[in-house]
Amino acid sequence: MNMKRCTLALILALYSACAAQETEPSAARDEFLAQVKQWREDDQEQGRLAADREKSISALRADLATPWTWVIMARRYDNACTGTSYHGFCLKRAGESLTVAAWTEIDGVNRTGESRPLTKPEVDRLLSEAALFYLAASLTVTPEEKAGPRPHDPDKEKEKEKEWRQRYLAAGGCPEGIDYVWIEVRVSAPEGVKRHSNMWAQHSPSDFYRWITAFGTLPWQ
């Protein structure tokens, strides 16, 4: 980022020196200025995304460090036909007891499989891996994330929906829409349940899928 800014500053300095010798405007100069403006906007956008990413990861790590009673780690799948579903696993803590079980949520209904004990080092490793996978997902910035939150009720918020769609398409979104895959972490912290979600670009990597199903899967209802 610093190297890019230094390069941009050097280009602007060279341009200013050359422009001082020009008396007539030129199309080439206007094109160059437009390109510099775009570079500057891209640089600012990357800085904003990096700040948001750091804030999001820090919040997740802080919640995972609290004396939680349970933590859910899941793969969220948004499908235009079947709706939203979650598949993953749930860690539970009761005193010194630590357990894990397959977990799913479909149509708002939660189901948990048979639990099995875990050691504290195993849980610590899973919490650390959760933060790393969440970071990996946050590094893949999708058009949906660039466009910002979509209106909850497009039919009643038509103007907001139109503005969102314009931002979405300008960011490179698909006009027909696609299925979305997320990583979701829910933490039962002392002050309430905290939810952290981040979208993967296109399909989630296979190592994340293997990790999220490491403790088994539950059949679709």
Phi and psi in degrees as GROMACS dihedral restraints (atoms count N, CA, C in turn):
[ dihedral_restraints ]
;  ai    aj    ak    al  type     phi  dphi    fc
    3     4     5     6     1   -64.9    20    10
    4     5     6     7     1   -39.9    20    10
    6     7     8     9     1   -62.4    20    10
    7     8     9    10     1   -41.0    20    10
    9    10    11    12     1   -63.5    20    10
   10    11    12    13     1   -41.5    20    10
   12    13    14    15     1   -66.2    20    10
   13    14    15    16     1   -39.6    20    10
   15    16    17    18     1   -63.7    20    10
   16    17    18    19     1   -41.7    20    10
   18    19    20    21     1   -62.3    20    10
   19    20    21    22     1   -43.4    20    10
   21    22    23    24     1   -63.0    20    10
   22    23    24    25     1   -41.7    20    10
   24    25    26    27     1   -63.7    20    10
   25    26    27    28     1   -39.3    20    10
   27    28    29    30     1   -65.7    20    10
   28    29    30    31     1   -42.4    20    10
   30    31    32    33     1   -61.1    20    10
   31    32    33    34     1   -43.5    20    10
   33    34    35    36     1   -64.8    20    10
   34    35    36    37     1   -37.7    20    10
   36    37    38    39     1   -65.4    20    10
   37    38    39    40     1   -43.4    20    10
   39    40    41    42     1   -65.1    20    10
   40    41    42    43     1   -39.3    20    10
   42    43    44    45     1   -65.0    20    10
   43    44    45    46     1   -42.4    20    10
   45    46    47    48     1   -61.4    20    10
   46    47    48    49     1   -38.0    20    10
   48    49    50    51     1   -66.7    20    10
   49    50    51    52     1   -39.5    20    10
   51    52    53    54     1   -73.6    20    10
   52    53    54    55     1   -38.5    20    10
   54    55    56    57     1   -65.3    20    10
   55    56    57    58     1   -29.5    20    10
   57    58    59    60     1   -64.1    20    10
   58    59    60    61     1   -22.5    20    10
   60    61    62    63     1   -91.3    20    10
   61    62    63    64     1    -8.7    20    10
   63    64    65    66     1   -92.6    20    10
   64    65    66    67     1   143.4    20    10
   66    67    68    69     1  -113.2    20    10
   67    68    69    70     1   -21.4    20    10
   69    70    71    72     1  -113.9    20    10
   70    71    72    73     1   137.3    20    10
   72    73    74    75     1   -67.3    20    10
   73    74    75    76     1   154.9    20    10
   75    76    77    78     1  -138.4    20    10
   76    77    78    79     1   153.0    20    10
   78    79    80    81     1   -64.2    20    10
   79    80    81    82     1   -35.7    20    10
   81    82    83    84     1   -64.0    20    10
   82    83    84    85     1   -39.4    20    10
   84    85    86    87     1   -66.5    20    10
   85    86    87    88     1   -42.9    20    10
   87    88    89    90     1   -62.2    20    10
   88    89    90    91     1   -40.1    20    10
   90    91    92    93     1   -64.5    20    10
   91    92    93    94     1   -40.3    20    10
   93    94    95    96     1   -64.3    20    10
   94    95    96    97     1   -43.8    20    10
   96    97    98    99     1   -62.8    20    10
   97    98    99   100     1   -38.2    20    10
   99   100   101   102     1   -64.6    20    10
  100   101   102   103     1   -39.2    20    10
  102   103   104   105     1   -67.0    20    10
  103   104   105   106     1   -41.8    20    10
  105   106   107   108     1   -62.3    20    10
  106   107   108   109     1   -40.8    20    10
  108   109   110   111     1   -60.9    20    10
  109   110   111   112     1   -41.9    20    10
  111   112   113   114     1   -65.6    20    10
  112   113   114   115     1   -41.1    20    10
  114   115   116   117     1   -59.2    20    10
  115   116   117   118     1   -43.8    20    10
  117   118   119   120     1   -64.9    20    10
  118   119   120   121     1   -42.4    20    10
  120   121   122   123     1   -65.6    20    10
  121   122   123   124     1   -40.6    20    10
  123   124   125   126     1   -62.8    20    10
  124   125   126   127     1   -40.0    20    10
  126   127   128   129     1   -64.4    20    10
  127   128   129   130     1   -42.9    20    10
  129   130   131   132     1   -65.1    20    10
  130   131   132   133     1   -39.5    20    10
  132   133   134   135     1   -65.2    20    10
  133   134   135   136     1   -42.0    20    10
  135   136   137   138     1   -63.2    20    10
  136   137   138   139     1   -37.9    20    10
  138   139   140   141     1   -64.4    20    10
  139   140   141   142     1   -40.9    20    10
  141   142   143   144     1   -65.1    20    10
  142   143   144   145     1   -44.3    20    10
  144   145   146   147     1   -63.7    20    10
  145   146   147   148     1   -39.1    20    10
  147   148   149   150     1   -65.0    20    10
  148   149   150   151     1   -39.8    20    10
  150   151   152   153     1   -66.5    20    10
  151   152   153   154     1   -42.7    20    10
  153   154   155   156     1   -63.6    20    10
  154   155   156   157     1   -39.9    20    10
  156   157   158   159     1   -63.9    20    10
  157   158   159   160     1   -44.7    20    10
  159   160   161   162     1   -63.9    20    10
  160   161   162   163     1   -41.2    20    10
  162   163   164   165     1   -64.6    20    10
  163   164   165   166     1   -41.6    20    10
  165   166   167   168     1   -66.1    20    10
  166   167   168   169     1   -45.4    20    10
  168   169   170   171     1   -64.9    20    10
  169   170   171   172     1   -41.4    20    10
  171   172   173   174     1   -62.6    20    10
  172   173   174   175     1   -39.7    20    10
  174   175   176   177     1   -65.2    20    10
  175   176   177   178     1   -41.2    20    10
  177   178   179   180     1   -64.0    20    10
  178   179   180   181     1   -48.0    20    10
  180   181   182   183     1   -60.2    20    10
  181   182   183   184     1   -39.1    20    10
  183   184   185   186     1   -64.7    20    10
  184   185   186   187     1   -41.9    20    10
  186   187   188   189     1   -67.6    20    10
  187   188   189   190     1   -37.6    20    10
  189   190   191   192     1   -69.3    20    10
  190   191   192   193     1   -19.6    20    10
  192   193   194   195     1   -87.9    20    10
  193   194   195   196     1    -4.9    20    10
  195   196   197   198     1   -77.7    20    10
  196   197   198   199     1   164.8    20    10
  198   199   200   201     1   -76.4    20    10
  199   200   201   202     1    69.9    20    10
  201   202   203   204     1   -71.1    20    10
  202   203   204   205     1   159.9    20    10
  204   205   206   207     1  -101.8    20    10
  205   206   207   208     1   -28.7    20    10
  207   208   209   210     1  -152.8    20    10
  208   209   210   211     1   154.3    20    10
  210   211   212   213     1  -136.0    20    10
  211   212   213   214     1   128.2    20    10
  213   214   215   216     1  -107.7    20    10
  214   215   216   217     1   131.3    20    10
  216   217   218   219     1  -122.4    20    10
  217   218   219   220     1   121.0    20    10
  219   220   221   222     1  -143.0    20    10
  220   221   222   223     1   160.1    20    10
  222   223   224   225     1  -101.5    20    10
  223   224   225   226     1   115.2    20    10
  225   226   227   228     1   -92.6    20    10
  226   227   228   229     1   134.9    20    10
  228   229   230   231     1  -126.4    20    10
  229   230   231   232     1   118.4    20    10
  231   232   233   234     1  -101.0    20    10
  232   233   234   235     1   120.3    20    10
  234   235   236   237     1  -127.0    20    10
  235   236   237   238     1   133.6    20    10
  237   238   239   240     1   -61.6    20    10
  238   239   240   241     1   -28.0    20    10
  240   241   242   243     1   -93.2    20    10
  241   242   243   244     1   -43.5    20    10
  243   244   245   246     1  -100.8    20    10
  244   245   246   247     1    -6.1    20    10
  246   247   248   249     1    86.9    20    10
  247   248   249   250     1  -154.4    20    10
  249   250   251   252     1  -104.6    20    10
  250   251   252   253     1   134.1    20    10
  252   253   254   255     1  -136.1    20    10
  253   254   255   256     1   156.5    20    10
  255   256   257   258     1  -128.9    20    10
  256   257   258   259     1   137.3    20    10
  258   259   260   261     1  -138.3    20    10
  259   260   261   262     1   132.5    20    10
  261   262   263   264     1  -179.2    20    10
  262   263   264   265     1  -138.9    20    10
  264   265   266   267     1  -143.7    20    10
  265   266   267   268     1   161.5    20    10
  267   268   269   270     1  -126.0    20    10
  268   269   270   271     1   127.1    20    10
  270   271   272   273     1   -96.0    20    10
  271   272   273   274     1   137.3    20    10
  273   274   275   276     1  -129.0    20    10
  274   275   276   277     1   145.1    20    10
  276   277   278   279     1  -129.2    20    10
  277   278   279   280     1   128.2    20    10
  279   280   281   282     1  -137.3    20    10
  280   281   282   283     1    99.3    20    10
  282   283   284   285     1    67.1    20    10
  283   284   285   286     1  -121.7    20    10
  285   286   287   288     1   -92.7    20    10
  286   287   288   289     1    -3.4    20    10
  288   289   290   291     1   -84.9    20    10
  289   290   291   292     1   131.8    20    10
  291   292   293   294     1  -128.1    20    10
  292   293   294   295     1   126.4    20    10
  294   295   296   297     1  -134.2    20    10
  295   296   297   298     1   164.0    20    10
  297   298   299   300     1  -138.9    20    10
  298   299   300   301     1   147.4    20    10
  300   301   302   303     1  -153.0    20    10
  301   302   303   304     1   151.3    20    10
  303   304   305   306     1   -62.9    20    10
  304   305   306   307     1   146.7    20    10
  306   307   308   309     1  -143.6    20    10
  307   308   309   310     1   146.3    20    10
  309   310   311   312     1  -148.6    20    10
  310   311   312   313     1   155.5    20    10
  312   313   314   315     1  -138.7    20    10
  313   314   315   316     1   119.8    20    10
  315   316   317   318     1  -134.3    20    10
  316   317   318   319     1   128.6    20    10
  318   319   320   321     1    55.7    20    10
  319   320   321   322     1    35.6    20    10
  321   322   323   324     1    78.6    20    10
  322   323   324   325     1     2.4    20    10
  324   325   326   327     1  -102.2    20    10
  325   326   327   328     1   122.7    20    10
  327   328   329   330     1   -90.4    20    10
  328   329   330   331     1   140.9    20    10
  330   331   332   333     1  -137.6    20    10
  331   332   333   334     1   140.4    20    10
  333   334   335   336     1  -126.4    20    10
  334   335   336   337     1   136.2    20    10
  336   337   338   339     1   -83.1    20    10
  337   338   339   340     1  -166.9    20    10
  339   340   341   342     1   -72.0    20    10
  340   341   342   343     1   131.4    20    10
  342   343   344   345     1   -86.5    20    10
  343   344   345   346     1   155.9    20    10
  345   346   347   348     1  -140.1    20    10
  346   347   348   349     1   150.7    20    10
  348   349   350   351     1   -72.8    20    10
  349   350   351   352     1   151.2    20    10
  351   352   353   354     1  -131.4    20    10
  352   353   354   355     1   154.2    20    10
  354   355   356   357     1   -88.6    20    10
  355   356   357   358     1   162.3    20    10
  357   358   359   360     1   -61.1    20    10
  358   359   360   361     1   -42.9    20    10
  360   361   362   363     1   -59.2    20    10
  361   362   363   364     1   -36.7    20    10
  363   364   365   366     1   -65.6    20    10
  364   365   366   367     1   -41.3    20    10
  366   367   368   369     1   -66.6    20    10
  367   368   369   370     1   -43.0    20    10
  369   370   371   372     1   -59.3    20    10
  370   371   372   373     1   -39.4    20    10
  372   373   374   375     1   -65.1    20    10
  373   374   375   376     1   -42.3    20    10
  375   376   377   378     1   -64.1    20    10
  376   377   378   379     1   -39.5    20    10
  378   379   380   381     1   -65.1    20    10
  379   380   381   382     1   -39.7    20    10
  381   382   383   384     1   -66.5    20    10
  382   383   384   385     1   -41.9    20    10
  384   385   386   387     1   -65.7    20    10
  385   386   387   388     1   -35.3    20    10
  387   388   389   390     1   -59.9    20    10
  388   389   390   391     1   -44.4    20    10
  390   391   392   393     1   -65.0    20    10
  391   392   393   394     1   -36.5    20    10
  393   394   395   396     1   -69.6    20    10
  394   395   396   397     1   -42.6    20    10
  396   397   398   399     1   -65.8    20    10
  397   398   399   400     1   -37.5    20    10
  399   400   401   402     1   -64.7    20    10
  400   401   402   403     1   -40.1    20    10
  402   403   404   405     1   -62.6    20    10
  403   404   405   406     1   -43.6    20    10
  405   406   407   408     1   -60.2    20    10
  406   407   408   409     1   -41.8    20    10
  408   409   410   411     1   -66.2    20    10
  409   410   411   412     1   -37.9    20    10
  411   412   413   414     1   -69.4    20    10
  412   413   414   415     1   -21.2    20    10
  414   415   416   417     1   -76.7    20    10
  415   416   417   418     1   -16.6    20    10
  417   418   419   420     1   -97.7    20    10
  418   419   420   421     1    99.0    20    10
  420   421   422   423     1   -91.5    20    10
  421   422   423   424     1   117.7    20    10
  423   424   425   426     1   -94.8    20    10
  424   425   426   427     1   162.4    20    10
  426   427   428   429     1   -56.6    20    10
  427   428   429   430     1   -35.3    20    10
  429   430   431   432     1   -62.9    20    10
  430   431   432   433     1   -40.4    20    10
  432   433   434   435     1   -71.2    20    10
  433   434   435   436     1   -36.3    20    10
  435   436   437   438     1   -65.9    20    10
  436   437   438   439     1   -35.3    20    10
  438   439   440   441     1   -74.8    20    10
  439   440   441   442     1   -18.8    20    10
  441   442   443   444     1    88.4    20    10
  442   443   444   445     1   177.9    20    10
  444   445   446   447     1   -58.9    20    10
  445   446   447   448     1   136.3    20    10
  447   448   449   450     1   -85.8    20    10
  448   449   450   451     1   146.1    20    10
  450   451   452   453     1   -54.2    20    10
  451   452   453   454     1   139.1    20    10
  453   454   455   456     1   -68.0    20    10
  454   455   456   457     1   -32.6    20    10
  456   457   458   459     1  -128.2    20    10
  457   458   459   460     1    85.8    20    10
  459   460   461   462     1   -55.8    20    10
  460   461   462   463     1   -33.2    20    10
  462   463   464   465     1   -67.2    20    10
  463   464   465   466     1   -36.3    20    10
  465   466   467   468     1   -90.2    20    10
  466   467   468   469     1   -18.4    20    10
  468   469   470   471     1  -119.2    20    10
  469   470   471   472     1    59.9    20    10
  471   472   473   474     1   -63.7    20    10
  472   473   474   475     1   -40.1    20    10
  474   475   476   477     1   -67.6    20    10
  475   476   477   478     1   -42.7    20    10
  477   478   479   480     1   -65.0    20    10
  478   479   480   481     1   -38.1    20    10
  480   481   482   483     1   -64.2    20    10
  481   482   483   484     1   -40.1    20    10
  483   484   485   486     1   -63.6    20    10
  484   485   486   487     1   -44.3    20    10
  486   487   488   489     1   -64.3    20    10
  487   488   489   490     1   -41.3    20    10
  489   490   491   492     1   -62.7    20    10
  490   491   492   493     1   -42.9    20    10
  492   493   494   495     1   -64.8    20    10
  493   494   495   496     1   -36.2    20    10
  495   496   497   498     1   -63.2    20    10
  496   497   498   499     1   -44.0    20    10
  498   499   500   501     1   -64.8    20    10
  499   500   501   502     1   -39.4    20    10
  501   502   503   504     1   -64.0    20    10
  502   503   504   505     1   -46.2    20    10
  504   505   506   507     1   -68.4    20    10
  505   506   507   508     1   -38.4    20    10
  507   508   509   510     1   -63.7    20    10
  508   509   510   511     1   -27.8    20    10
  510   511   512   513     1   -84.9    20    10
  511   512   513   514     1     1.3    20    10
  513   514   515   516     1    99.0    20    10
  514   515   516   517     1    17.5    20    10
  516   517   518   519     1   -69.9    20    10
  517   518   519   520     1   156.4    20    10
  519   520   521   522     1   -80.9    20    10
  520   521   522   523     1   126.3    20    10
  522   523   524   525     1   -58.2    20    10
  523   524   525   526     1   -34.2    20    10
  525   526   527   528     1   -82.3    20    10
  526   527   528   529     1   -13.9    20    10
  528   529   530   531     1    80.6    20    10
  529   530   531   532     1   154.5    20    10
  531   532   533   534     1  -138.6    20    10
  532   533   534   535     1   171.6    20    10
  534   535   536   537     1   -75.9    20    10
  535   536   537   538     1   148.7    20    10
  537   538   539   540     1  -119.2    20    10
  538   539   540   541     1   143.9    20    10
  540   541   542   543     1  -124.9    20    10
  541   542   543   544     1   134.0    20    10
  543   544   545   546     1  -126.8    20    10
  544   545   546   547     1   164.3    20    10
  546   547   548   549     1  -104.8    20    10
  547   548   549   550     1   134.0    20    10
  549   550   551   552     1  -129.8    20    10
  550   551   552   553     1   133.5    20    10
  552   553   554   555     1  -125.4    20    10
  553   554   555   556     1   125.0    20    10
  555   556   557   558     1  -115.5    20    10
  556   557   558   559     1   133.0    20    10
  558   559   560   561     1  -124.8    20    10
  559   560   561   562     1   124.2    20    10
  561   562   563   564     1   -84.9    20    10
  562   563   564   565     1    82.7    20    10
  564   565   566   567     1   -84.4    20    10
  565   566   567   568     1   165.3    20    10
  567   568   569   570     1   -55.6    20    10
  568   569   570   571     1   -33.0    20    10
  570   571   572   573     1   -91.9    20    10
  571   572   573   574     1     6.5    20    10
  573   574   575   576     1   130.9    20    10
  574   575   576   577     1   176.4    20    10
  576   577   578   579     1   -78.0    20    10
  577   578   579   580     1   127.5    20    10
  579   580   581   582     1  -106.9    20    10
  580   581   582   583     1   135.4    20    10
  582   583   584   585     1  -119.4    20    10
  583   584   585   586     1   131.7    20    10
  585   586   587   588     1  -124.3    20    10
  586   587   588   589     1   124.1    20    10
  588   589   590   591     1  -132.6    20    10
  589   590   591   592     1   141.9    20    10
  591   592   593   594     1  -148.7    20    10
  592   593   594   595     1   138.8    20    10
  594   595   596   597     1   -89.8    20    10
  595   596   597   598     1   136.6    20    10
  597   598   599   600     1   -81.6    20    10
  598   599   600   601     1   148.1    20    10
  600   601   602   603     1   -75.0    20    10
  601   602   603   604     1   122.9    20    10
  603   604   605   606     1    57.3    20    10
  604   605   606   607     1  -123.3    20    10
  606   607   608   609     1   -94.2    20    10
  607   608   609   610     1   142.6    20    10
  609   610   611   612     1   -67.8    20    10
  610   611   612   613     1   150.9    20    10
  612   613   614   615     1   -66.7    20    10
  613   614   615   616     1   154.1    20    10
  615   616   617   618     1   -64.9    20    10
  616   617   618   619     1   -32.3    20    10
  618   619   620   621     1   -67.8    20    10
  619   620   621   622     1   -32.1    20    10
  621   622   623   624     1   -68.6    20    10
  622   623   624   625     1   -41.0    20    10
  624   625   626   627     1   -63.5    20    10
  625   626   627   628     1   -42.6    20    10
  627   628   629   630     1   -64.1    20    10
  628   629   630   631     1   -38.3    20    10
  630   631   632   633     1   -66.0    20    10
  631   632   633   634     1   -43.3    20    10
  633   634   635   636     1   -72.4    20    10
  634   635   636   637     1   -21.3    20    10
  636   637   638   639     1  -107.8    20    10
  637   638   639   640     1    15.6    20    10
  639   640   641   642     1   -63.4    20    10
  640   641   642   643     1   -23.8    20    10
  642   643   644   645     1  -107.8    20    10
  643   644   645   646     1    22.4    20    10
  645   646   647   648     1    99.3    20    10
  646   647   648   649     1   169.6    20    10
  648   649   650   651     1  -130.6    20    10
  649   650   651   652     1   157.8    20    10
  651   652   653   654     1  -107.3    20    10
  652   653   654   655     1   142.0    20    10
  654   655   656   657     1   -64.5    20    10
  655   656   657   658     1   149.2    20    10
  657   658   659   660     1   -63.7    20    10
  658   659   660   661     1   135.5    20    10
